[in-house]
Amino acid sequence: MKSHQEFSVAVLLTLVVSCDPAVAAPESEPAKPVAIAGQGEIRPEPLQRGELRGGEPVPRVPDWPGASTTTVDPSDLSAELQRALEAIPVPVLIPPTGPWRDALRLLPLAPRGYSLHTRKDRSKLILQASGVAKLHPGLTGERGTLPIRGGLGHLTQNEGIRSASWIERGVAYTADLECSDAQAPECSSDGEYLRLLDSLVFVATENGDAR
């Protein structure tokens, strides 16, 4: 039986590996950012020689939300959470308020991501974000068919854990919900879980953009 952490990492790797078509970085020209519909820009790093072979980590270029986007003021968060935010280079989604916020923990993840852990009663939510993609020549990624947070993604259930994965503002997100009480509102159906994800909001930076 796989642990929840192994399952979550596997889902995230599947998303970031499968969702991006290939791009090449010629030796004679500097690499340029590549815009992919619904995924923002992906910026290949210049290679020392040859073309992008496939599978190399490529940093994404986040599409930062502007001032018109509903955000959480970082000053409303604890000093510990604010310190974590300073080390996270991708847009950060968190619960807007209430018990999900009370138990919130953020952890920066190398090289470009973060992990969120929180709980409400007997339910536990773990969200991970990755600002790195792996491109494979000749592969066109499957974008998903289920509406998630205004885009398309995947929703699966394994050993009682609901797992959603999607691309938002150029960043790959996965969110896993562990339910010890199947009657809890967020655990009662896929629709209720998706409504929980829809309630997540970005954290604003000092200049009005979201981080």
N, C-alpha and C positions, 0 to 999 in steps of 0.2 A: 504494500500500500504506500503510494507516494505521500510525502508530507505536503502540507499546504504550501510551504515556501517553495518546494520543488515544482509543484503544479503551477504556482503563480509565475515563477521565472520562466517555465516552459511556454506558457501562454504569451508572455511578453516577448520572448525571443521569436516565437512563431509570427507574431504581428510585425515586428520590426524587420524580420528577414523577408517576409512574403509580400509586404505592401509596397515595395519600391521597384520600379523598372531600372534597367542598367543605364549608366552614363559612363562616358569615357573621358579621361583627362589626358590630352595629347602632351607629349613631352615638350614640344616646341612652343606651346601656348599655356598661359596660366589658367588654372581651373576656374570655371565660372559657376555661379549658383544655378541649379536647375529647378524650375518651378514645376511642381506636379499637382494636378488638380486636386483640391481638397486636402493637400498635405503641406502647403507652404513650399519653401525652397529647401533643397538639399545641396549642400556645398561640398563637392569633392575636394579633398586636400591634394595639392600637387604631389605627384609621385616622382621618385628619383629617375625612373626610366620606364618606358613602355606605357601600356594602357591599364585602366582599372580591370583587374583580373576577376573580381567578383568575391564577395564575402568580406572585403575590407570595411572597417567601421568608417562611416561618413557622417560628419556632424550635420544635423538639421539646422535650418534657419527659422527660429520661431516667429510666428506672426503675432506680435504682442497686441493684446486688446487695447483699444483706445479709451479715452475718458468717458465715452458714451456707454461703455459696457458696465453692467452692474458689478461692483467689486466690493471686497472687504478692505477696510482701512487697516493697515498693519499695526497702527497704534492701538487698535482694539485687541491685539494679540499679546500674549505674554512675552517677556524679554527673551525667553528661551526660543520661542517660535520665531521671533524677529531675527535672532542670530542665525537660525537655520535658513531663513529666507535669503539672507545675504549671500549664502554659499550655493544657492540653487539657480542655475542659468536658464531655466525654462519656466513658462507660465505655471503657476501653482494653483491648483483647484483644492478648495477645502469646503467643509460644511458651513453654511451661512451663519447658523446660530444654534442654540439648544444643546441637548445632551451629547450629540455627535461632536460638537465643538469642545465641550468641557473636557473630554478625554483625548483630545487631539495631540498627536506627536508627529513631527516632521524630521526626516533624516535625509540629508543630501547623499546622492549615490554617484560614484564615479562611473564614467567620466562626465556625463551630462544628464543628470536626472535627479529624482527624489522618490522617497517612499513615505506614504502617509499611513498611520495606524490610529484607529479610533474605535470606540465601542459605545453601544447604548443597551443597557440591561444585559441580555444574554446574546446580543448580536455583535459581530466584529466586522469592521470594514477595513480592508487593506487596499490602498491605491498606489500604483507605481507609474512613473512617467519616465520616458527615455527620449533624450534629444539626439540620439545616434541611430542611424539606419545602416543596414548592410545590404548593398546592392549586388545583384547577381545578373550577369549578362544573359539576355534571352528570356528572362522571367518577368512576367507582368503580374503584379500582386493582385490578389483577390481583395476587393475593397469592403466586402461584407454586404449583407442584404437587410439587416435589421436597423431601423432608425434609432440612433443613440445620440443624444445631445445635439440634435440638429444635423447630424451626419449619418453615415452608415457604418456599422460595425458588426461584431459577433457577440452572441450570448450563449454560454454553455453551462451545463450543470454536471458536476462530478462529485460523487460521495457527499452530497448535501451542500456543496459550495457552488454558489452562482458566480460566474466569472464573465465580465464584459470587457471587450477590447475595442478600441476605436482610435482614429487619428483626429486630433482637434488642434487647430492653429499650428499645424506643422509638427506636432509632438505626438508620440505614441503613448496612449494611456491604457492601463488595465486596472480593473477594480474587482476585487473578490469579496464576497459577502459570506461569512460563516454564521450559521444559524443554529443555536442550541435550543431555540424555541421556534418551532415551525409556525406557530400561530402569531408571532410578532408581525406587525403590519408590513414591514419591509421584506419579510420572508414568505409572505402568504402567496405571492405570485410573481411572475416575471415582470408584469406591468408595474407592480408596486416597487420592485427593485429599480426599474428604469426611472420611475418618478424620483426615487432617492438620488440617483445619479444626476437627473435634471436639476435638482436643487443645489448642486455644488456650484460655487462661485469662485472667480479668480481673486487673488490678493493684489491690491493696487500697490504701485511703487510711489515714491515721494513725488515724482514728476507727473503723476496722473495716469501713466501707463500701468498695465498689470504685469505682475512678475510671476 
